[in-house]
Amino acid sequence: MSHRRRRPLLLVLLAPLLALVAACGDDDDGGPGANPSADEASTTTEAPVAGPLRVLVTDDDGVEGAGMDALVVALADLPDTEVTVVAPATDQSGTGDDISPAPPAATDVTLPSGHEAVAVEGFPADAVTHALTTVFADDPPDLVVSGINAGQNLGPVAADLSGTVGAARTAARAGVPALAVSQGIGDEFDYATGVDLTLDWIEEHRQALLDGDVATDTVANLNVPSCTAGEVKGVVEVATATDLAGRDFLAPVDCSVAAPASDPADDIDAFNLGFAPLADVPLGDPPAAP
């Protein structure tokens, strides 16, 4: 409804009688004093949160890990992205989400590429805990990326033994979205492909991460083949394998094999067919204090 503005009354005296003539009209010219109609009322939408995207990178291969270093170099080149590295001082492969009985020491170091980092004298989970309680004590990062690990982490083994996945689970338990990335065994580790697919995932989820809309009840586990032939067929979202009986989940992969008509059954099946499986890994129970 338009807003009414009342005009002055016009007084007219006729003989002994006093007559009051009022002129009152609506002003529908849509001028500055008019209110918009219900149909024209504009709705406001919440603006997306602006960057920068703050990423904590860790691994279980230690601060000398070539896969993590390659990823850090690429992340540092992304626009509106801040990269912080906190990782174990030494190789901690196969330690799952183990934690030390007391907070381990931490030292400032430099990665092989020259990027600054913090080396923690403990497990991958210790590195994440140190980062979240010390480096990011006042404001947690938007994302934790654990990797790129040297060797695939597939099926239930990933959740139980992988320090790469263990670090990611530690972050998610603290309420920070986490992505674990592993590069499969091959003639050599094809970290370039792993880096590209990791950056694709981050760019796809960037705004949701900034808005705080990425769930933390699981961690995303991405495994990328280092193809002995052919090329990776792309990322496919699948379930985590639960049965390892008679299945080879550690061998190099020939990515030139033809893909079957049906979808891969799980992450092991997808990986062995030359796909890069992306599976959700449950958080499980946190480890008991030593």
One Martini backbone bead per residue (centre of mass of N, CA, C, O) as a GRO file, in nm:
protein
  290
    1MET     BB    1   0.098   0.034   0.021
    2SER     BB    2   0.063   0.361  -0.003
    3HIS     BB    3   0.159   0.660   0.114
    4ARG     BB    4  -0.005   0.913   0.291
    5ARG     BB    5  -0.048   1.262   0.203
    6ARG     BB    6  -0.165   1.548   0.361
    7ARG     BB    7  -0.334   1.813   0.271
    8PRO     BB    8  -0.440   2.116   0.304
    9LEU     BB    9  -0.696   2.292   0.415
   10LEU     BB   10  -0.988   2.441   0.271
   11LEU     BB   11  -1.121   2.755   0.333
   12VAL     BB   12  -1.478   2.844   0.315
   13LEU     BB   13  -1.679   3.138   0.304
   14LEU     BB   14  -2.044   3.140   0.332
   15ALA     BB   15  -2.166   3.381   0.465
   16PRO     BB   16  -2.287   3.269   0.777
   17LEU     BB   17  -2.146   3.026   0.680
   18LEU     BB   18  -1.939   2.746   0.760
   19ALA     BB   19  -1.720   2.597   0.527
   20LEU     BB   20  -1.564   2.284   0.483
   21VAL     BB   21  -1.302   2.210   0.258
   22ALA     BB   22  -1.161   1.901   0.172
   23ALA     BB   23  -0.844   1.806   0.044
   24CYS     BB   24  -0.785   1.465  -0.039
   25GLY     BB   25  -0.497   1.273  -0.140
   26ASP     BB   26  -0.316   1.067  -0.327
   27ASP     BB   27   0.034   0.969  -0.348
   28ASP     BB   28   0.149   0.783  -0.650
   29ASP     BB   29   0.452   0.874  -0.759
   30GLY     BB   30   0.698   0.731  -0.607
   31GLY     BB   31   0.844   0.891  -0.420
   32PRO     BB   32   1.038   0.935  -0.142
   33GLY     BB   33   0.768   0.892   0.056
   34ALA     BB   34   0.727   0.616  -0.054
   35ASN     BB   35   0.613   0.298  -0.015
   36PRO     BB   36   0.643  -0.012  -0.086
   37SER     BB   37   0.492  -0.262  -0.193
   38ALA     BB   38   0.450  -0.586  -0.128
   39ASP     BB   39   0.535  -0.671  -0.423
   40GLU     BB   40   0.802  -0.465  -0.417
   41ALA     BB   41   0.943  -0.586  -0.197
   42SER     BB   42   1.251  -0.642  -0.094
   43THR     BB   43   1.492  -0.890  -0.071
   44THR     BB   44   1.730  -1.026   0.143
   45THR     BB   45   2.067  -1.143   0.112
   46GLU     BB   46   2.325  -1.321   0.211
   47ALA     BB   47   2.640  -1.271   0.197
   48PRO     BB   48   2.916  -1.400   0.114
   49VAL     BB   49   3.198  -1.510   0.233
   50ALA     BB   50   3.501  -1.393   0.247
   51GLY     BB   51   3.809  -1.406   0.227
   52PRO     BB   52   4.038  -1.601   0.315
   53LEU     BB   53   4.152  -1.918   0.279
   54ARG     BB   54   4.225  -2.136   0.553
   55VAL     BB   55   4.506  -2.366   0.545
   56LEU     BB   56   4.585  -2.675   0.684
   57VAL     BB   57   4.890  -2.860   0.664
   58THR     BB   58   4.955  -3.214   0.655
   59ASP     BB   59   5.104  -3.535   0.768
   60ASP     BB   60   5.296  -3.867   0.779
   61ASP     BB   61   5.593  -3.801   0.631
   62GLY     BB   62   5.668  -3.530   0.703
   63VAL     BB   63   5.853  -3.239   0.627
   64GLU     BB   64   5.989  -3.416   0.375
   65GLY     BB   65   5.745  -3.451   0.211
   66ALA     BB   66   5.677  -3.441  -0.126
   67GLY     BB   67   5.367  -3.420  -0.139
   68MET     BB   68   5.326  -3.181   0.052
   69ASP     BB   69   5.509  -2.981  -0.093
   70ALA     BB   70   5.354  -2.974  -0.362
   71LEU     BB   71   5.089  -2.872  -0.238
   72VAL     BB   72   5.189  -2.609  -0.107
   73VAL     BB   73   5.280  -2.468  -0.363
   74ALA     BB   74   4.995  -2.464  -0.495
   75LEU     BB   75   4.835  -2.322  -0.269
   76ALA     BB   76   5.010  -2.056  -0.263
   77ASP     BB   77   4.895  -1.979  -0.566
   78LEU     BB   78   4.632  -1.918  -0.462
   79PRO     BB   79   4.382  -1.721  -0.434
   80ASP     BB   80   4.279  -1.636  -0.130
   81THR     BB   81   4.524  -1.803   0.030
   82GLU     BB   82   4.614  -1.960   0.340
   83VAL     BB   83   4.920  -2.124   0.445
   84THR     BB   84   4.964  -2.388   0.689
   85VAL     BB   85   5.238  -2.575   0.844
   86VAL     BB   86   5.183  -2.888   1.031
   87ALA     BB   87   5.422  -3.144   1.111
   88PRO     BB   88   5.600  -3.398   1.136
   89ALA     BB   89   5.939  -3.444   1.175
   90THR     BB   90   5.870  -3.744   1.100
   91ASP     BB   91   5.798  -4.044   1.001
   92GLN     BB   92   5.432  -4.164   1.062
   93SER     BB   93   5.353  -4.418   0.942
   94GLY     BB   94   5.088  -4.609   1.076
   95THR     BB   95   4.960  -4.423   1.342
   96GLY     BB   96   4.709  -4.290   1.294
   97ASP     BB   97   4.554  -4.139   1.598
   98ASP     BB   98   4.784  -4.101   1.766
   99ILE     BB   99   4.903  -3.999   2.094
  100SER     BB  100   5.067  -3.822   2.317
  101PRO     BB  101   5.111  -3.789   2.662
  102ALA     BB  102   5.252  -3.520   2.566
  103PRO     BB  103   5.327  -3.233   2.448
  104PRO     BB  104   5.518  -3.177   2.194
  105ALA     BB  105   5.760  -3.051   2.033
  106ALA     BB  106   5.829  -2.737   1.850
  107THR     BB  107   5.957  -2.634   1.518
  108ASP     BB  108   6.100  -2.426   1.306
  109VAL     BB  109   6.083  -2.466   0.949
  110THR     BB  110   6.186  -2.584   0.616
  111LEU     BB  111   6.097  -2.667   0.326
  112PRO     BB  112   6.224  -2.770   0.031
  113SER     BB  113   6.073  -2.509  -0.110
  114GLY     BB  114   6.073  -2.278   0.149
  115HIS     BB  115   5.846  -2.322   0.329
  116GLU     BB  116   5.698  -2.261   0.611
  117ALA     BB  117   5.718  -2.449   0.928
  118VAL     BB  118   5.601  -2.702   1.164
  119ALA     BB  119   5.770  -2.923   1.384
  120VAL     BB  120   5.656  -3.226   1.531
  121GLU     BB  121   5.741  -3.451   1.805
  122GLY     BB  122   5.518  -3.660   1.654
  123PHE     BB  123   5.217  -3.712   1.553
  124PRO     BB  124   4.977  -3.619   1.340
  125ALA     BB  125   4.773  -3.553   1.567
  126ASP     BB  126   4.967  -3.364   1.715
  127ALA     BB  127   4.993  -3.153   1.492
  128VAL     BB  128   4.696  -3.068   1.489
  129THR     BB  129   4.668  -2.995   1.785
  130HIS     BB  130   4.883  -2.777   1.786
  131ALA     BB  131   4.754  -2.595   1.574
  132LEU     BB  132   4.467  -2.553   1.717
  133THR     BB  133   4.602  -2.454   2.010
  134THR     BB  134   4.819  -2.238   1.885
  135VAL     BB  135   4.803  -2.118   1.595
  136PHE     BB  136   4.458  -2.149   1.617
  137ALA     BB  137   4.337  -2.057   1.899
  138ASP     BB  138   4.127  -1.814   1.804
  139ASP     BB  139   4.103  -1.941   1.492
  140PRO     BB  140   4.006  -2.160   1.290
  141PRO     BB  141   4.028  -2.316   1.020
  142ASP     BB  142   3.863  -2.407   0.719
  143LEU     BB  143   4.100  -2.628   0.659
  144VAL     BB  144   4.217  -2.971   0.640
  145VAL     BB  145   4.513  -3.106   0.490
  146SER     BB  146   4.610  -3.450   0.436
  147GLY     BB  147   4.901  -3.421   0.255
  148ILE     BB  148   5.055  -3.608   0.027
  149ASN     BB  149   5.062  -3.935   0.024
  150ALA     BB  150   5.270  -4.226   0.014
  151GLY     BB  151   5.017  -4.398  -0.068
  152GLN     BB  152   4.750  -4.579  -0.033
  153ASN     BB  153   4.412  -4.531   0.140
  154LEU     BB  154   4.214  -4.811   0.185
  155GLY     BB  155   3.962  -4.884   0.342
  156PRO     BB  156   3.991  -4.991   0.670
  157VAL     BB  157   4.292  -4.920   0.688
  158ALA     BB  158   4.266  -4.614   0.685
  159ALA     BB  159   4.118  -4.583   0.964
  160ASP     BB  160   4.331  -4.759   1.143
  161LEU     BB  161   4.645  -4.669   1.021
  162SER     BB  162   4.636  -4.390   0.902
  163GLY     BB  163   4.789  -4.086   0.947
  164THR     BB  164   4.638  -3.920   0.740
  165VAL     BB  165   4.352  -3.985   0.848
  166GLY     BB  166   4.408  -3.926   1.148
  167ALA     BB  167   4.448  -3.621   1.113
  168ALA     BB  168   4.168  -3.563   0.993
  169ARG     BB  169   4.001  -3.671   1.232
  170THR     BB  170   4.108  -3.473   1.440
  171ALA     BB  171   3.991  -3.223   1.306
  172ALA     BB  172   3.689  -3.306   1.293
  173ARG     BB  173   3.653  -3.341   1.603
  174ALA     BB  174   3.712  -3.013   1.621
  175GLY     BB  175   3.531  -2.888   1.365
  176VAL     BB  176   3.715  -2.943   1.105
  177PRO     BB  177   3.747  -2.967   0.794
  178ALA     BB  178   3.852  -3.271   0.604
  179LEU     BB  179   4.132  -3.380   0.389
  180ALA     BB  180   4.242  -3.679   0.245
  181VAL     BB  181   4.558  -3.751   0.067
  182SER     BB  182   4.652  -4.004  -0.181
  183GLN     BB  183   4.926  -4.162  -0.347
  184GLY     BB  184   4.987  -4.398  -0.553
  185ILE     BB  185   5.148  -4.661  -0.652
  186GLY     BB  186   5.438  -4.667  -0.877
  187ASP     BB  187   5.695  -4.589  -1.062
  188GLU     BB  188   5.584  -4.310  -0.961
  189PHE     BB  189   5.482  -4.031  -0.807
  190ASP     BB  190   5.182  -3.850  -0.910
  191TYR     BB  191   5.150  -3.553  -0.774
  192ALA     BB  192   5.025  -3.371  -0.991
  193THR     BB  193   4.747  -3.509  -0.991
  194GLY     BB  194   4.685  -3.480  -0.691
  195VAL     BB  195   4.692  -3.175  -0.687
  196ASP     BB  196   4.469  -3.115  -0.893
  197LEU     BB  197   4.237  -3.264  -0.735
  198THR     BB  198   4.260  -3.099  -0.479
  199LEU     BB  199   4.202  -2.821  -0.601
  200ASP     BB  200   3.925  -2.892  -0.707
  201TRP     BB  201   3.794  -2.947  -0.433
  202ILE     BB  202   3.844  -2.669  -0.308
  203GLU     BB  203   3.696  -2.497  -0.522
  204GLU     BB  204   3.419  -2.639  -0.491
  205HIS     BB  205   3.425  -2.573  -0.152
  206ARG     BB  206   3.501  -2.284  -0.072
  207GLN     BB  207   3.235  -2.139   0.012
  208ALA     BB  208   3.142  -2.351   0.218
  209LEU     BB  209   3.387  -2.315   0.401
  210LEU     BB  210   3.347  -2.010   0.461
  211ASP     BB  211   3.038  -2.065   0.565
  212GLY     BB  212   3.031  -2.343   0.736
  213ASP     BB  213   2.897  -2.600   0.531
  214VAL     BB  214   3.091  -2.832   0.625
  215ALA     BB  215   3.106  -3.129   0.732
  216THR     BB  216   3.233  -3.320   1.051
  217ASP     BB  217   3.136  -3.643   1.062
  218THR     BB  218   3.355  -3.661   0.837
  219VAL     BB  219   3.601  -3.767   0.600
  220ALA     BB  220   3.775  -3.699   0.316
  221ASN     BB  221   3.890  -3.966   0.087
  222LEU     BB  222   4.164  -3.934  -0.136
  223ASN     BB  223   4.255  -4.140  -0.422
  224VAL     BB  224   4.551  -4.152  -0.641
  225PRO     BB  225   4.669  -4.273  -0.910
  226SER     BB  226   4.981  -4.411  -1.046
  227CYS     BB  227   4.999  -4.465  -1.355
  228THR     BB  228   5.138  -4.711  -1.572
  229ALA     BB  229   4.879  -4.652  -1.754
  230GLY     BB  230   4.739  -4.400  -1.861
  231GLU     BB  231   4.458  -4.232  -1.702
  232VAL     BB  232   4.276  -4.077  -1.495
  233LYS     BB  233   3.916  -4.096  -1.490
  234GLY     BB  234   3.849  -3.970  -1.218
  235VAL     BB  235   3.620  -3.874  -0.991
  236VAL     BB  236   3.464  -4.093  -0.739
  237GLU     BB  237   3.185  -4.159  -0.548
  238VAL     BB  238   3.225  -4.374  -0.264
  239ALA     BB  239   3.262  -4.634  -0.074
  240THR     BB  240   3.399  -4.797   0.182
  241ALA     BB  241   3.562  -5.064   0.226
  242THR     BB  242   3.509  -5.378   0.428
  243ASP     BB  243   3.649  -5.596   0.234
  244LEU     BB  244   3.977  -5.777   0.190
  245ALA     BB  245   3.923  -6.042   0.071
  246GLY     BB  246   4.122  -6.101  -0.204
  247ARG     BB  247   4.239  -5.800  -0.211
  248ASP     BB  248   4.410  -5.552  -0.400
  249PHE     BB  249   4.539  -5.235  -0.238
  250LEU     BB  250   4.879  -5.198  -0.328
  251ALA     BB  251   4.889  -5.183  -0.622
  252PRO     BB  252   4.944  -5.093  -0.911
  253VAL     BB  253   4.794  -4.900  -1.190
  254ASP     BB  254   4.600  -4.965  -1.481
  255CYS     BB  255   4.426  -4.704  -1.651
  256SER     BB  256   4.359  -4.851  -1.943
  257VAL     BB  257   4.134  -4.987  -1.850
  258ALA     BB  258   3.822  -5.068  -1.886
  259ALA     BB  259   3.526  -4.955  -1.800
  260PRO     BB  260   3.258  -5.048  -1.662
  261ALA     BB  261   2.917  -5.017  -1.670
  262SER     BB  262   2.937  -5.021  -1.381
  263ASP     BB  263   2.973  -4.915  -1.082
  264PRO     BB  264   3.169  -4.890  -0.840
  265ALA     BB  265   3.159  -5.036  -0.527
  266ASP     BB  266   3.437  -4.901  -0.425
  267ASP     BB  267   3.748  -4.780  -0.357
  268ILE     BB  268   3.906  -5.025  -0.461
  269ASP     BB  269   3.763  -5.067  -0.728
  270ALA     BB  270   3.812  -4.782  -0.843
  271PHE     BB  271   4.121  -4.775  -0.827
  272ASN     BB  272   4.174  -5.040  -1.005
  273LEU     BB  273   4.022  -4.876  -1.259
  274GLY     BB  274   4.143  -4.559  -1.248
  275PHE     BB  275   4.026  -4.410  -1.020
  276ALA     BB  276   3.937  -4.141  -0.788
  277PRO     BB  277   3.849  -4.199  -0.481
  278LEU     BB  278   3.567  -4.069  -0.283
  279ALA     BB  279   3.547  -4.105   0.072
  280ASP     BB  280   3.381  -4.162   0.366
  281VAL     BB  281   3.511  -4.128   0.695
  282PRO     BB  282   3.478  -4.214   0.996
  283LEU     BB  283   3.577  -4.106   1.314
  284GLY     BB  284   3.532  -4.240   1.557
  285ASP     BB  285   3.708  -4.295   1.829
  286PRO     BB  286   3.896  -4.156   2.034
  287PRO     BB  287   4.183  -4.180   2.171
  288ALA     BB  288   4.337  -4.286   2.432
  289ALA     BB  289   4.513  -4.193   2.677
  290PRO     BB  290   4.842  -4.288   2.762
   0.00000   0.00000   0.00000
